[in-house]
């Protein structure tokens, strides 16, 4: 299995991690490492390094998903990852990519395979959607919809 680490500013990693588990179930080989405003950068880097060390013992590779290119969580993940083999870092994390990876990573042959699939899933999930023009007599029919 490929290990998964979520990191990001504030409660981003915690929130998206909770949403992931709500939709895809409890995750194995998985850590959440938030970066809170009061945390020094070296503490974040150490927390990521510790999560990587724990996961490296039980996985065949690790993918770190960070929120923002150039941000402190991204920089700390990059710095911590140099101490380990087979660790990849992805930025621009969104929930659809994580759901896809939650289903795939148990069967992936490498961390790079997880990265490739997550980038595809993340990009495909970004869309602009709009409601069609609704005629007044169609409003009641539309309101009867239950949604997803």
Secondary structure, DSSP 8 states (H G I E B T S, - for coil): --EEEEEEETTHHHHHHHHHHHHH---SSEEEEEE-TTS-HHHHHHHHHHHHHHHHHH-S-EEEEESSTTSHHHHHHHHHHTTSSSEEEEES--HHHHHHHHHHTTT-SSHHHHHHHHHHHHHHH----------GGGHHHHHT----
